[in-house]
Amino acid sequence: MDSDTELAPAVRSILEAARARSGGEGVVDVDARSLPDALAAAEADGRVPVIAEVKPTSPTAAGTRADDPVELAQAMVAGGAAAISVLTEPTHFDGSPEALTRVREAVDVPVLRKDFVLEEDGMDVVEADLLLLIARFVDDLEGLVAAARERGFQPLVEVHDRAELEWAIDAGAEIVGVNNRDLARLKVELETFESVAPEVPDDVTLIAESGISSPADVRRMREAGADALLVGSAIMDHGTGDSDVTENTRRLTRAEPTAGDST
Ligand SMILES: O=C(O)c1ccccc1NCC(=O)[C@H](O)[C@H](O)COP(=O)(O)O
C-alpha cells in the first residue's frame, strides 16, 4: 500500500476513518446476483451497461443530494442501469450500510458496496453482490479477494495504473475497475482508462470508473474497451440537487456510437 503521506488530505482522512470503524459481527454469506449476467442482459437489450452510483456527496462534489437512496436506485434502474453502486462510507460520502440493504431489497439488479474496505472483518458489515477492493489501499490483495469470494461476494478490484493492474490479475481478480480519479491528487483524467485497458486480459470484466459525464465520454470509454461504466456524479448531479436521475441515467445508457457527436 502507498504511504498515506502521498495522498490528498481528504483521502488520508477517509482512510483514517475507515481504520477507526469496527467490522461486522459474524461472517456474511451472500447469494450474489451475477454482474456479468446483468451486463450481458443490458447489452442484449441495447443499453450501454452502466453501474449507477448512489453517492449522496463526496469530497469533490458540488453539494449534497439527500434524496431517499431507494428512490434514487429505482430511478436509476428505470433509466436503464444494469447495476447499482451504493456508497456505504458514512463520514465523507454520507453513505450507510443500511441504505445499501434497503436498496438491495428494492431492486433486482446487482448491487456494489462502494467503501474503503481495508481488512477482512470490514467485509462483514453488510451483504452486497459486489464488494470494492482498492488495490493501492490493501496489503494482502490476494487474501482479501479470496476472503470476499468465500463470503459469496464478487470482488471488484479497483486499479489506477498498469502496476496495480498486475497486482489485481496476480491476485485472481475477474472483475477490474480502472479508476480515472487519481486518489493521490483527486484529479480525473479519462486517459487513465485508455492507458490501462489494453493490458487487461480478455476474460476479465473491465469497468471504467469516474469522470464519465456525457454520452461522448461513454462512447470514448466503450471504444477503449470498457464492458461497463461506473457513474456517480453525472447521474446524482450534486450541483443542482434536483435534476431527474432517471433521465440522467438514460442519457448514458442510450449513448449510441454516433461518429462526430460531441454532446
Ligand atoms: O468522488 C470523490 O470525490 C472521491 C474522493 C475521494 C476518494 C474517492 C472518491 N470517489 C470514489 C469513486 O470512485 C467514485 O464515486 C466513482 O468512481 C464514481 O465517480 P464519478 O462518476 O466521478 O462520481
The ligand as an SDF file (V2000), in Angstrom:
LIG
                    3D

 23 23  0  0  0  0  0  0  0  0999 V2000
  -15.6880   11.0680   -5.7140 O   0  0  0  0  0  0  0  0  0  0  0  0
  -14.8710   11.5830   -4.9440 C   0  0  0  0  0  0  0  0  0  0  0  0
  -14.8200   12.7940   -4.6980 O   0  0  0  0  0  0  0  0  0  0  0  0
  -13.8570   10.7170   -4.2410 C   0  0  0  0  0  0  0  0  0  0  0  0
  -12.9480   11.3250   -3.4020 C   0  0  0  0  0  0  0  0  0  0  0  0
  -12.0210   10.5570   -2.7310 C   0  0  0  0  0  0  0  0  0  0  0  0
  -11.9920    9.1850   -2.8880 C   0  0  0  0  0  0  0  0  0  0  0  0
  -12.9090    8.5700   -3.7330 C   0  0  0  0  0  0  0  0  0  0  0  0
  -13.8320    9.3240   -4.4120 C   0  0  0  0  0  0  0  0  0  0  0  0
  -14.7590    8.7370   -5.2370 N   0  0  0  0  0  0  0  0  0  0  0  0
  -14.9630    7.3250   -5.3190 C   0  0  0  0  0  0  0  0  0  0  0  0
  -15.2860    6.8500   -6.6560 C   0  0  0  0  0  0  0  0  0  0  0  0
  -14.5610    6.0050   -7.1290 O   0  0  0  0  0  0  0  0  0  0  0  0
  -16.4520    7.3960   -7.3940 C   0  0  0  0  0  0  0  0  0  0  0  0
  -17.5060    7.5910   -6.5070 O   0  0  0  0  0  0  0  0  0  0  0  0
  -16.9660    6.5490   -8.5520 C   0  0  0  0  0  0  0  0  0  0  0  0
  -15.9740    6.0380   -9.3470 O   0  0  0  0  0  0  0  0  0  0  0  0
  -17.8980    7.4270   -9.4140 C   0  0  0  0  0  0  0  0  0  0  0  0
  -17.1780    8.5580   -9.8940 O   0  0  0  0  0  0  0  0  0  0  0  0
  -17.9240    9.8250  -10.5030 P   0  0  0  0  0  0  0  0  0  0  0  0
  -18.7860    9.3520  -11.6280 O   0  0  0  0  0  0  0  0  0  0  0  0
  -16.8290   10.7110  -10.9880 O   0  0  0  0  0  0  0  0  0  0  0  0
  -18.7210   10.4210   -9.4050 O   0  0  0  0  0  0  0  0  0  0  0  0
  1  2  2  0
  2  3  1  0
  2  4  1  0
  4  5  1  0
  4  9  2  0
  5  6  2  0
  6  7  1  0
  7  8  2  0
  8  9  1  0
  9 10  1  0
 10 11  1  0
 11 12  1  0
 12 13  2  0
 12 14  1  0
 14 15  1  0
 14 16  1  0
 16 17  1  0
 16 18  1  0
 18 19  1  0
 19 20  1  0
 20 21  2  0
 20 22  1  0
 20 23  1  0
M  END
$$$$
